[in-house]
Amino acid sequence: MQNTLKRSGPGQNKLGLDTLWKVFGGVLFVYLFLGFMVIPCFNTLTSVFTTKDAAGNTDPLAVIRFFFAGSMPSFVWNSVKLALCLVITVNLVGISIVLLTEYFDIKGAKILRMGYMTTLIYSGVALVTGYQFLYDNDGIVTSWLAQQFPMMNKQWFSGFSAVLFTMTFACTSNHMLFLRNAIRGIDYNTVEAARNLGAKPFRVLWQVVMPTLLPTLFSLTVMTFITGLCAMSAPTLLGYNSINPEIVRLAGVSGGEFAPQARAALLSVILAIFTIALLTVLNHYERKGHYLSVSKTKAKLVKQKIRNPWVNALAHIYAYVLFLIYMTPVVMIVLFSFQNWQAIQAKVLKGFTFINYFGTENYSYTRSNGKVKVVEDAISGMFSNEKTLGGIQLSFIMSAAAAALACVIVVVAVNYIFKNKNKKRSRAVEACLLFPWLLPTILICYSYRIYFNGNVWYVFSQNLYYQQNVRLLIIIAYTVVKLPFALRMIKAAFYAIDDELEDAARNLGASQLVTFLRVKLPIVLPSVLAVFALNFNSLFTEYDMGATFHSGSGTTYAMVIQSMTDEEGRNGFNRNATGRRCASTVFIMIVSGIILYLVYGVGARDLAERLQRREKRRRRIAAIRAKLGGGKEEAKKTA
């Protein structure tokens, strides 16, 4: 009996610890889900119906009546109009650039592809300010056009047309990622069979190729519509009254207007309704399934030649005009980042300087009384300007922390999901992590700003929006918003794990923790690092959340870039703010380019390719050493 107790004691203790750990993990997960997803958003929803009238009485319909009586419907219509127009323009440009680089035989397709993919390395506020640098009232292109046509309106690049133009080219990055992969996966045998039956090239494209791309195009259309509906940086900087900028404006109003917080909440809820409806339609469409009959032996797609010389010439002209539109902002920003403030102000290229990157200079000017005024350090480089450097450091730390935290949470959650396949609790965990996808980002951030701006009992009576606490709130918002994407990508990586590996580790006596750390994690680690890199890349220059949480202690890098042009020349300070903005954009492009190269370049290589490259490097180094060694031996013999 004693022996039996001795043998069962450790098992019982281990069982008790496992149960205690599961209970603790479950309670913590529920606490985080309710506190940072459900309760803040529910608080935003209820605030719409708890508005008080002038007499102090609660009037549930006051905000709704004000919505229809005031100008709020115009913000909704403006966002819907932008989204509908973007669906047309983005698909036209996106499909055409993919066909020009992947389907048709266009000269210089590799160079064209690089130009079209520049939006992957700079986006958001950096991209918008890049287009402003060219087309604003004192932009390079506008200034040149004004010289040629003195009667032209120099304020042309503002409002709806400017936002539509900018976002059309900014949003085609999804086409270059997803539609490009779809068209490269087309079975060439089906194309060749249609051509052998006498079909003309454009009929083959329309009746054979395009139907295979419909599922991808439908997803891209929904994504584009949601992007236009929730647009923030372009409407804010280019002066277009849409939903998101109005929500941020109302969130900062303390008084003087009727129920600003409730109106902002109502606009956020309207965005959420649109988003949920669109994602529901997309999910229904995907579940229907779309299958195509292909040959058993799949052939690689061969680029099609355009036989008609006139059509071929027009296609090349169109391709290179688009290339100029994509590349001109990038080239101009890089060139003018090495110009002094006088050259930038005059929009001419002269000299070469690193002042927009490093160091400081004094600025002197003559006052009206004839005295010379010297403003010390009025000209400062990106890495020498305290405000800019502070924004870089703050965004770098918060983005890295949020990207890492999202990966850790999702890896642990996905491991739990796979261990409890086909169980309700695993499906519940997955649904909770996908919950942020149902809501627009602005709703989540606005809910955080309102709910946690006070001594909230749920977070131990702390005000998370107060002073430097807002940085923690931004990290939490960053993490929550990136959970669905991380879940989809990392879950796909877990499917590559063979169950027999886990069984073998268990048979060798390894615990679940050891099995996870030494067997599972090394397999999925490349995908986890890729998700971390992509999340960091998008968060580092994120504008929407930064604008919502903007405060003295929460000024992100994107907000610093946005404010640079407004500061230029103010009281003699920040004389080179535009140059520093150009340098900041170049810095963003370099960081984003390195990350994309590590993810899609080095990270995309399989093990055999990596070993092959390593062997080539070893042989190259050995050959160099042999040459150097042989030269030394000949020198010794000669001596």
C-alpha positions as CSV (number, residue, x, y, z in Angstrom):
1,M,0.0,0.0,0.0
2,Q,2.8,2.3,0.9
3,N,4.6,1.5,-2.4
4,T,1.4,2.2,-4.3
5,L,1.1,5.6,-2.6
6,K,4.7,6.5,-3.3
7,R,4.2,5.7,-7.0
8,S,1.0,7.5,-7.3
9,G,2.1,10.6,-5.3
10,P,4.3,12.2,-8.0
11,G,1.6,11.5,-10.7
12,Q,-1.0,13.1,-8.6
13,N,1.2,16.1,-7.9
14,K,2.0,16.5,-11.6
15,L,-1.6,16.2,-12.5
16,G,-2.4,18.9,-10.0
17,L,0.2,21.2,-11.4
18,D,-1.0,20.6,-14.9
19,T,-4.6,21.3,-13.9
20,L,-3.5,24.5,-12.0
21,W,-1.5,25.7,-15.0
22,K,-4.4,25.1,-17.4
23,V,-6.8,26.9,-15.1
24,F,-4.4,29.9,-14.7
25,G,-3.9,30.1,-18.4
26,G,-7.6,29.9,-19.1
27,V,-8.4,32.6,-16.6
28,L,-5.7,34.9,-17.9
29,F,-6.9,34.4,-21.5
30,V,-10.5,35.2,-20.6
31,Y,-9.3,38.3,-18.6
32,L,-7.3,39.6,-21.5
33,F,-10.0,38.9,-24.1
34,L,-12.7,40.6,-22.1
35,G,-10.6,43.5,-20.9
36,F,-8.9,44.4,-24.1
37,M,-11.3,43.3,-26.8
38,V,-14.9,43.0,-25.6
39,I,-15.4,45.5,-22.7
40,P,-13.8,48.6,-24.4
41,C,-15.8,48.1,-27.6
42,F,-19.0,47.4,-25.7
43,N,-18.4,50.6,-23.8
44,T,-18.1,52.4,-27.1
45,L,-21.4,50.9,-28.4
46,T,-23.3,51.8,-25.2
47,S,-22.0,55.4,-25.2
48,V,-24.1,56.0,-28.4
49,F,-27.3,55.4,-26.4
50,T,-26.4,57.1,-23.2
51,T,-26.2,60.7,-24.5
52,K,-27.7,63.3,-22.3
53,D,-29.7,66.2,-23.5
54,A,-29.4,69.9,-22.4
55,A,-31.6,69.1,-19.4
56,G,-29.3,66.3,-18.3
57,N,-31.7,63.5,-19.1
58,T,-30.5,60.4,-21.0
59,D,-31.8,60.4,-24.5
60,P,-30.9,57.1,-26.4
61,L,-31.8,58.5,-29.8
62,A,-30.3,62.0,-29.5
63,V,-27.1,61.2,-31.4
64,I,-29.0,59.3,-34.1
65,R,-31.3,62.2,-34.6
66,F,-28.3,64.5,-34.7
67,F,-26.6,62.2,-37.2
68,F,-29.5,62.6,-39.8
69,A,-30.0,66.3,-39.1
70,G,-26.3,67.3,-39.2
71,S,-23.4,66.8,-41.6
72,M,-22.4,63.4,-40.3
73,P,-23.9,61.5,-43.3
74,S,-21.6,63.3,-45.6
75,F,-18.6,61.7,-43.8
76,V,-20.1,58.3,-44.3
77,W,-20.9,59.0,-48.0
78,N,-17.5,60.4,-48.6
79,S,-15.9,57.2,-47.3
80,V,-18.2,55.0,-49.2
81,K,-17.7,57.0,-52.4
82,L,-13.9,56.7,-52.0
83,A,-14.1,53.0,-51.3
84,L,-16.3,52.4,-54.4
85,C,-14.0,54.4,-56.7
86,L,-10.9,52.7,-55.3
87,V,-12.4,49.3,-56.1
88,I,-12.5,50.3,-59.8
89,T,-9.2,52.2,-60.0
90,V,-7.1,49.9,-57.9
91,N,-8.3,46.8,-59.7
92,L,-7.8,48.4,-63.1
93,V,-4.2,49.5,-62.3
94,G,-3.4,46.4,-60.1
95,I,-4.6,43.9,-62.7
96,S,-2.8,45.7,-65.5
97,I,0.6,45.9,-63.8
98,V,0.4,42.2,-62.9
99,L,-0.5,41.3,-66.5
100,L,2.2,43.5,-67.9
101,T,4.9,42.0,-65.8
102,E,3.8,38.4,-65.5
103,Y,1.5,37.5,-68.4
104,F,2.4,39.6,-71.4
105,D,5.9,39.7,-72.9
106,I,6.9,43.4,-72.2
107,K,10.4,44.6,-72.6
108,G,12.1,45.5,-69.3
109,A,9.5,43.6,-67.2
110,K,11.9,43.0,-64.3
111,I,12.7,46.7,-64.0
112,L,9.0,47.5,-64.3
113,R,8.2,45.0,-61.5
114,M,10.7,46.7,-59.2
115,G,9.1,50.0,-59.8
116,Y,5.6,48.7,-59.2
117,M,6.6,47.1,-56.0
118,T,8.1,50.3,-54.4
119,T,4.8,50.7,-52.5
120,L,5.9,47.7,-50.4
121,I,8.8,49.5,-48.9
122,Y,7.1,52.8,-48.2
123,S,3.4,53.3,-47.5
124,G,1.0,55.2,-45.3
125,V,2.1,58.7,-44.2
126,A,5.5,58.3,-45.9
127,L,3.9,57.6,-49.2
128,V,1.4,60.4,-48.9
129,T,4.0,62.9,-48.0
130,G,6.1,61.7,-51.0
131,Y,3.3,62.5,-53.4
132,Q,2.8,65.8,-51.6
133,F,6.4,66.6,-52.2
134,L,5.7,66.3,-56.0
135,Y,2.2,67.5,-56.5
136,D,1.4,69.9,-53.6
137,N,0.9,73.6,-54.3
138,D,4.7,74.1,-54.1
139,G,5.6,70.6,-55.2
140,I,8.2,69.8,-57.8
141,V,5.8,68.8,-60.6
142,T,3.2,71.5,-59.7
143,S,5.9,74.2,-59.7
144,W,7.1,73.0,-63.1
145,L,3.6,72.9,-64.5
146,A,2.9,76.4,-63.2
147,Q,5.8,77.7,-65.1
148,Q,4.5,76.1,-68.3
149,F,0.8,77.0,-67.6
150,P,0.7,80.2,-65.5
151,M,-3.1,80.1,-65.2
152,M,-3.3,76.6,-63.7
153,N,-4.7,76.1,-60.2
154,K,-1.7,75.2,-57.9
155,Q,-4.1,73.9,-55.3
156,W,-5.3,71.1,-57.6
157,F,-3.7,68.3,-55.5
158,S,-6.2,68.2,-52.6
159,G,-9.5,66.7,-51.7
160,F,-11.2,63.7,-53.2
161,S,-9.2,63.5,-56.5
162,A,-5.8,63.7,-54.7
163,V,-6.8,61.0,-52.2
164,L,-8.1,58.8,-55.0
165,F,-5.0,59.3,-57.1
166,T,-2.6,58.6,-54.2
167,M,-4.5,55.6,-52.8
168,T,-4.9,54.0,-56.2
169,F,-1.2,53.5,-56.6
170,A,-0.6,52.9,-52.8
171,C,-3.1,50.0,-52.7
172,T,-1.8,48.0,-55.7
173,S,0.8,46.4,-53.4
174,N,-1.7,43.6,-52.5
175,H,-2.1,42.9,-56.2
176,M,1.7,42.6,-56.7
177,L,1.8,40.1,-53.7
178,F,-1.4,38.0,-54.1
179,L,-2.6,38.3,-57.7
180,R,1.0,37.9,-59.0
181,N,1.2,34.5,-57.2
182,A,-2.2,33.5,-58.5
183,I,-1.3,34.3,-62.1
184,R,2.1,32.6,-61.9
185,G,0.2,29.4,-60.7
186,I,-1.9,29.2,-63.8
187,D,-1.5,26.0,-65.8
188,Y,-0.1,26.9,-69.2
189,N,-1.6,23.8,-70.7
190,T,-5.1,25.3,-70.5
191,V,-3.8,28.5,-72.2
192,E,-2.1,26.5,-75.0
193,A,-5.2,24.3,-75.5
194,A,-7.4,27.4,-76.0
195,R,-4.9,28.9,-78.5
196,N,-4.8,25.6,-80.4
197,L,-8.5,25.8,-80.8
198,G,-8.1,29.1,-82.5
199,A,-8.9,31.5,-79.7
200,K,-7.2,34.9,-80.0
201,P,-4.9,36.0,-77.2
202,F,-7.2,38.5,-75.6
203,R,-10.1,36.0,-75.7
204,V,-7.9,33.5,-74.0
205,L,-7.1,36.1,-71.4
206,W,-10.8,37.0,-70.8
207,Q,-12.3,33.5,-70.9
208,V,-9.5,31.2,-69.7
209,V,-7.1,33.2,-67.5
210,M,-9.4,35.7,-65.8
211,P,-11.9,33.1,-64.4
212,T,-9.0,31.4,-62.6
213,L,-8.2,34.7,-60.9
214,L,-11.7,35.5,-59.7
215,P,-11.4,34.1,-56.1
216,T,-8.2,36.2,-55.6
217,L,-9.7,39.2,-57.2
218,F,-12.8,39.0,-55.1
219,S,-10.7,38.9,-51.9
220,L,-8.6,41.9,-53.2
221,T,-11.8,43.8,-54.0
222,V,-13.1,43.4,-50.4
223,M,-9.8,44.3,-49.0
224,T,-9.6,47.4,-51.2
225,F,-13.1,48.5,-50.2
226,I,-12.3,48.1,-46.5
227,T,-9.1,50.0,-47.0
228,G,-10.9,52.9,-48.7
229,L,-13.6,52.9,-46.1
230,C,-11.1,53.1,-43.2
231,A,-8.6,55.4,-44.9
232,M,-6.9,57.7,-42.5
233,S,-3.5,59.1,-43.6
234,A,-4.4,60.2,-47.1
235,P,-7.7,62.0,-46.2
236,T,-6.1,63.7,-43.2
237,L,-3.0,65.0,-45.1
238,L,-4.8,65.9,-48.3
239,G,-7.9,67.5,-46.9
240,Y,-10.8,65.0,-47.5
241,N,-13.6,64.7,-45.0
242,S,-14.1,61.0,-44.4
243,I,-15.0,58.9,-41.4
244,N,-11.7,58.1,-39.7
245,P,-10.2,61.6,-39.6
246,E,-13.6,62.9,-38.2
247,I,-13.5,60.2,-35.5
248,V,-10.0,61.3,-34.4
249,R,-11.0,64.9,-34.5
250,L,-14.1,64.3,-32.3
251,A,-12.1,62.1,-29.9
252,G,-9.9,65.2,-29.2
253,V,-12.9,67.6,-28.6
254,S,-13.5,68.3,-24.9
255,G,-16.5,70.6,-25.3
256,G,-18.2,73.2,-27.4
257,E,-19.9,70.6,-29.7
258,F,-22.9,68.3,-29.1
259,A,-21.8,64.9,-27.7
260,P,-18.5,64.6,-29.6
261,Q,-17.6,61.3,-28.0
262,A,-20.9,59.7,-28.7
263,R,-20.8,60.9,-32.4
264,A,-17.3,59.5,-32.7
265,A,-18.6,56.2,-31.2
266,L,-21.5,56.1,-33.7
267,L,-19.2,56.6,-36.7
268,S,-17.0,53.8,-35.3
269,V,-20.0,51.5,-35.0
270,I,-21.0,52.3,-38.6
271,L,-17.5,51.3,-39.8
272,A,-17.7,48.1,-37.8
273,I,-21.1,47.2,-39.4
274,F,-19.6,47.7,-42.9
275,T,-16.5,45.7,-42.0
276,I,-18.4,42.8,-40.5
277,A,-20.8,42.6,-43.4
278,L,-18.0,42.6,-46.0
279,L,-16.0,40.0,-44.2
280,T,-19.1,37.8,-43.8
281,V,-19.7,38.0,-47.6
282,L,-16.1,37.2,-48.2
283,N,-16.2,34.2,-45.9
284,H,-19.4,32.9,-47.5
285,Y,-17.9,33.3,-51.0
286,E,-14.7,31.4,-49.9
287,R,-16.7,28.5,-48.4
288,K,-18.7,28.0,-51.6
289,G,-15.4,26.7,-53.2
290,H,-14.1,27.5,-56.6
291,Y,-12.5,24.7,-58.5
292,L,-10.9,24.6,-61.9
293,S,-10.1,21.6,-64.1
294,V,-6.4,21.5,-65.0
295,S,-4.2,18.9,-66.6
296,K,-2.4,16.3,-64.5
297,T,1.0,17.6,-65.5
298,K,1.1,21.3,-64.7
299,A,3.1,23.5,-67.1
300,K,4.8,26.8,-66.2
301,L,3.1,29.8,-67.7
302,V,4.9,31.2,-70.8
303,K,4.6,34.9,-71.4
304,Q,2.3,35.8,-74.3
305,K,3.5,38.1,-77.1
306,I,1.2,40.9,-78.3
307,R,1.1,40.3,-82.0
308,N,-0.6,43.6,-83.0
309,P,2.2,46.2,-83.3
310,W,0.0,49.1,-82.4
311,V,-1.5,47.4,-79.3
312,N,2.0,46.3,-78.3
313,A,3.3,49.8,-78.6
314,L,0.4,51.2,-76.5
315,A,1.0,48.5,-73.9
316,H,4.6,49.5,-73.6
317,I,3.8,53.2,-73.3
318,Y,1.2,52.5,-70.7
319,A,3.6,50.3,-68.7
320,Y,6.3,52.9,-68.6
321,V,4.0,55.8,-67.8
322,L,2.9,53.8,-64.8
323,F,6.5,53.1,-64.0
324,L,7.2,56.8,-64.0
325,I,4.3,57.5,-61.7
326,Y,5.5,54.9,-59.2
327,M,9.2,55.7,-59.4
328,T,9.2,59.5,-59.6
329,P,8.3,60.1,-55.9
330,V,11.0,57.5,-54.8
331,V,13.7,59.0,-57.0
332,M,12.9,62.6,-56.1
333,I,12.7,61.9,-52.4
334,V,16.1,60.1,-52.5
335,L,17.8,62.9,-54.5
336,F,16.4,65.8,-52.4
337,S,17.2,64.1,-49.1
338,F,20.9,65.0,-50.0
339,Q,20.1,68.7,-50.8
340,N,20.2,71.7,-48.4
341,W,17.1,73.6,-47.5
342,Q,17.7,76.4,-50.1
343,A,17.8,73.8,-52.9
344,I,14.7,72.1,-51.6
345,Q,12.8,75.4,-51.3
346,A,13.8,76.3,-54.9
347,K,13.1,72.7,-56.1
348,V,16.5,72.5,-57.8
349,L,19.3,70.0,-57.5
350,K,22.6,71.5,-56.5
351,G,25.5,70.3,-54.3
352,F,25.4,67.3,-52.0
353,T,25.0,67.2,-48.2
354,F,24.3,64.8,-45.3
355,I,22.8,67.6,-43.1
356,N,19.3,66.0,-43.5
357,Y,20.7,62.8,-41.9
358,F,23.4,63.9,-39.5
359,G,24.7,67.0,-37.7
360,T,23.3,70.5,-37.0
361,E,23.9,73.9,-38.5
362,N,23.0,77.4,-37.4
363,Y,20.6,79.5,-39.4
364,S,21.1,83.3,-39.8
365,Y,18.8,85.9,-41.4
366,T,18.5,89.7,-41.5
367,R,15.7,91.3,-39.5
368,S,13.7,94.3,-40.7
369,N,15.9,96.6,-38.6
370,G,19.0,95.4,-40.4
371,K,20.4,93.2,-37.5
372,V,21.5,89.7,-38.2
373,K,19.7,87.0,-36.2
374,V,21.4,83.7,-35.6
375,V,19.2,80.7,-34.6
376,E,21.4,77.9,-33.3
377,D,20.8,74.4,-34.5
378,A,17.8,75.5,-36.6
379,I,19.0,73.1,-39.3
380,S,19.3,69.5,-38.0
381,G,19.6,66.0,-39.4
382,M,17.2,63.2,-38.8
383,F,19.5,61.5,-36.3
384,S,20.5,64.8,-34.7
385,N,17.0,66.2,-34.3
386,E,15.7,65.3,-30.8
387,K,12.0,65.1,-31.8
388,T,12.7,62.9,-34.9
389,L,15.1,60.7,-33.1
390,G,12.7,60.3,-30.2
391,G,9.9,59.3,-32.6
392,I,12.2,56.7,-34.3
393,Q,13.2,55.2,-30.9
394,L,9.7,55.1,-29.5
395,S,8.1,53.6,-32.6
396,F,11.0,51.1,-32.9
397,I,10.6,49.9,-29.3
398,M,6.8,49.8,-29.4
399,S,6.6,48.1,-32.8
400,A,9.2,45.4,-31.9
401,A,7.6,44.7,-28.5
402,A,4.1,44.4,-30.1
403,A,5.3,42.3,-33.0
404,A,7.1,39.9,-30.6
405,L,4.2,39.8,-28.1
406,A,1.7,38.9,-30.9
407,C,4.0,36.1,-32.1
408,V,4.4,34.7,-28.6
409,I,0.7,34.8,-27.8
410,V,-0.2,33.2,-31.2
411,V,2.5,30.5,-31.0
412,V,1.2,29.4,-27.5
413,A,-2.4,29.6,-28.6
414,V,-1.9,27.6,-31.9
415,N,0.0,24.9,-30.0
416,Y,-3.0,24.6,-27.7
417,I,-5.4,24.6,-30.7
418,F,-3.5,21.7,-32.4
419,K,-3.3,19.8,-29.1
420,N,-7.1,20.0,-28.7
421,K,-8.2,19.5,-32.3
422,N,-11.9,19.3,-33.0
423,K,-12.8,20.5,-29.5
424,K,-15.0,23.4,-28.7
425,R,-12.5,25.2,-26.5
426,S,-9.8,25.2,-29.3
427,R,-12.4,26.7,-31.7
428,A,-13.3,29.3,-29.1
429,V,-9.7,30.3,-28.6
430,E,-9.2,30.7,-32.4
431,A,-12.4,32.7,-32.7
432,C,-11.3,35.1,-29.9
433,L,-7.9,35.7,-31.7
434,L,-9.7,36.4,-34.9
435,F,-12.2,38.8,-33.2
436,P,-10.1,42.0,-34.0
437,W,-10.6,41.3,-37.7
438,L,-14.3,41.9,-37.4
439,L,-13.7,45.5,-36.2
440,P,-12.0,48.4,-37.9
441,T,-8.7,49.5,-36.3
442,I,-10.0,53.0,-35.5
443,L,-12.9,51.5,-33.4
444,I,-10.5,49.4,-31.3
445,C,-8.1,52.4,-30.8
446,Y,-10.9,54.8,-30.1
447,S,-12.5,52.4,-27.6
448,Y,-9.1,52.1,-25.8
449,R,-8.7,55.8,-25.7
450,I,-12.1,56.5,-24.2
451,Y,-12.4,53.5,-21.9
452,F,-8.8,53.5,-20.4
453,N,-8.7,57.3,-20.0
454,G,-9.6,57.2,-16.3
455,N,-9.0,55.0,-13.2
456,V,-10.4,51.8,-14.6
457,W,-11.0,49.0,-12.1
458,Y,-10.2,46.4,-14.7
459,V,-6.5,47.4,-14.8
460,F,-6.2,48.0,-11.1
461,S,-7.5,51.6,-11.1
462,Q,-4.8,52.8,-13.5
463,N,-5.2,55.4,-16.2
464,L,-3.5,53.9,-19.2
465,Y,-3.9,57.0,-21.3
466,Y,-2.1,59.2,-18.8
467,Q,1.3,60.5,-19.7
468,Q,3.8,57.7,-20.4
469,N,1.2,55.0,-19.7
470,V,-0.1,55.7,-23.2
471,R,2.9,53.9,-24.6
472,L,1.8,50.6,-22.9
473,L,-1.7,51.2,-24.3
474,I,-0.3,51.7,-27.8
475,I,1.7,48.4,-27.5
476,I,-1.5,46.6,-26.4
477,A,-3.4,48.1,-29.4
478,Y,-0.6,47.2,-31.8
479,T,-0.6,43.6,-30.5
480,V,-4.4,43.1,-30.6
481,V,-4.7,44.4,-34.2
482,K,-1.9,42.1,-35.4
483,L,-3.2,38.9,-33.7
484,P,-5.5,37.7,-36.6
485,F,-2.8,38.0,-39.2
486,A,-0.2,36.3,-37.0
487,L,-2.7,33.5,-36.3
488,R,-3.4,32.8,-40.0
489,M,0.2,32.7,-40.9
490,I,1.6,30.7,-37.9
491,K,-1.3,28.2,-37.9
492,A,-0.4,27.4,-41.5
493,A,3.2,26.7,-40.4
494,F,2.0,24.3,-37.7
495,Y,0.4,22.1,-40.4
496,A,3.9,21.3,-41.6
497,I,4.7,19.5,-38.3
498,D,4.5,15.7,-38.5
499,D,2.6,14.2,-35.6
500,E,5.1,11.3,-35.6
501,L,7.8,13.7,-34.4
502,E,5.8,14.6,-31.3
503,D,5.0,10.9,-30.7
504,A,8.7,10.0,-31.0
505,A,9.7,12.7,-28.5
506,R,7.0,11.6,-26.1
507,N,8.1,7.9,-26.3
508,L,11.7,9.1,-25.5
509,G,10.3,10.6,-22.2
510,A,10.3,14.3,-23.2
511,S,7.7,16.5,-21.5
512,Q,5.2,18.6,-23.4
513,L,7.3,21.7,-22.8
514,V,10.5,20.1,-23.9
515,T,8.8,18.7,-27.0
516,F,7.4,22.1,-27.9
517,L,10.7,23.9,-27.4
518,R,13.0,21.4,-29.0
519,V,10.8,19.8,-31.7
520,K,7.9,22.0,-32.7
521,L,9.4,25.5,-32.3
522,P,12.5,25.0,-34.5
523,I,10.2,23.9,-37.3
524,V,7.8,26.9,-37.2
525,L,10.5,29.4,-36.2
526,P,11.2,30.7,-39.8
527,S,7.5,31.4,-40.2
528,V,7.3,33.1,-36.8
529,L,10.3,35.3,-37.6
530,A,8.7,36.2,-40.9
531,V,5.4,37.2,-39.2
532,F,7.4,39.2,-36.6
533,A,9.3,41.0,-39.4
534,L,6.1,41.8,-41.4
535,N,4.3,43.0,-38.4
536,F,7.2,45.2,-37.3
537,N,7.4,46.6,-40.8
538,S,3.8,47.7,-40.9
539,L,3.7,49.0,-37.3
540,F,7.0,51.0,-37.5
541,T,5.3,53.7,-39.7
542,E,1.7,53.1,-38.7
543,Y,-0.3,56.3,-38.8
544,D,-4.0,55.5,-37.9
545,M,-3.4,54.2,-34.4
546,G,-0.6,56.8,-33.8
547,A,-3.1,59.6,-34.7
548,T,-5.7,58.2,-32.4
549,F,-3.4,57.9,-29.4
550,H,-1.4,61.1,-30.2
551,S,-0.2,62.9,-27.1
552,G,3.0,64.4,-25.7
553,S,4.2,61.0,-24.5
554,G,2.8,59.0,-27.4
555,T,4.1,60.8,-30.5
556,T,5.0,58.0,-33.0
557,Y,7.4,58.3,-35.9
558,A,4.6,58.6,-38.4
559,M,3.2,61.6,-36.4
560,V,6.6,63.2,-36.4
561,I,6.9,62.9,-40.2
562,Q,3.4,64.3,-40.6
563,S,4.2,67.4,-38.6
564,M,7.5,68.2,-40.3
565,T,6.2,70.2,-43.2
566,D,3.9,72.3,-40.9
567,E,7.0,73.2,-38.8
568,E,9.3,74.3,-41.6
569,G,10.3,77.9,-41.2
570,R,8.3,78.6,-38.2
571,N,10.0,81.4,-36.3
572,G,13.3,80.5,-38.0
573,F,13.3,76.9,-36.7
574,N,13.3,73.6,-38.6
575,R,14.5,75.3,-41.8
576,N,15.2,71.8,-43.3
577,A,12.0,70.1,-42.1
578,T,11.1,69.0,-45.7
579,G,14.6,67.7,-46.2
580,R,14.5,65.8,-43.0
581,R,11.1,64.4,-44.0
582,C,12.7,63.1,-47.3
583,A,15.6,61.6,-45.3
584,S,13.0,59.9,-42.9
585,T,11.2,58.4,-45.9
586,V,14.6,57.1,-47.3
587,F,15.3,55.6,-43.9
588,I,11.9,53.9,-43.9
589,M,12.5,52.5,-47.3
590,I,15.9,51.1,-46.3
591,V,14.5,49.4,-43.1
592,S,11.4,48.0,-45.0
593,G,13.6,46.8,-47.9
594,I,15.9,45.0,-45.6
595,I,13.1,43.3,-43.8
596,L,11.3,42.3,-47.0
597,Y,14.6,40.9,-48.4
598,L,15.1,38.8,-45.2
599,V,11.5,37.5,-45.3
600,Y,11.0,37.0,-49.1
601,G,14.6,36.7,-50.1
602,V,16.7,34.8,-47.6
603,G,13.8,33.5,-45.7
604,A,12.1,32.1,-48.7
605,R,15.0,29.8,-49.7
606,D,14.6,26.2,-48.8
607,L,17.3,24.2,-47.0
608,A,18.8,22.7,-50.2
609,E,19.2,26.2,-51.7
610,R,20.8,27.5,-48.5
611,L,23.3,24.6,-48.4
612,Q,24.1,25.1,-52.0
613,R,24.8,28.8,-51.5
614,R,26.9,28.1,-48.4
615,E,28.9,25.6,-50.4
616,K,29.5,28.2,-53.2
617,R,30.7,30.7,-50.7
618,R,33.1,28.1,-49.2
619,R,34.5,27.3,-52.6
620,R,34.9,31.0,-53.5
621,I,36.7,31.7,-50.2
622,A,38.9,28.7,-50.7
623,A,39.8,29.8,-54.2
624,I,40.7,33.3,-53.0
625,R,42.9,31.9,-50.2
626,A,44.6,29.6,-52.7
627,K,45.4,32.5,-55.0
628,L,46.7,34.6,-52.2
629,G,48.7,31.7,-50.8
630,G,50.1,31.0,-54.3
631,G,51.2,34.6,-54.7
632,K,53.0,34.6,-51.4
633,E,54.9,31.4,-52.3
634,E,56.0,32.8,-55.7
635,A,57.2,36.0,-54.0
636,K,59.3,33.8,-51.5
637,K,60.8,31.9,-54.4
638,T,61.7,35.1,-56.3
639,A,63.4,36.5,-53.2
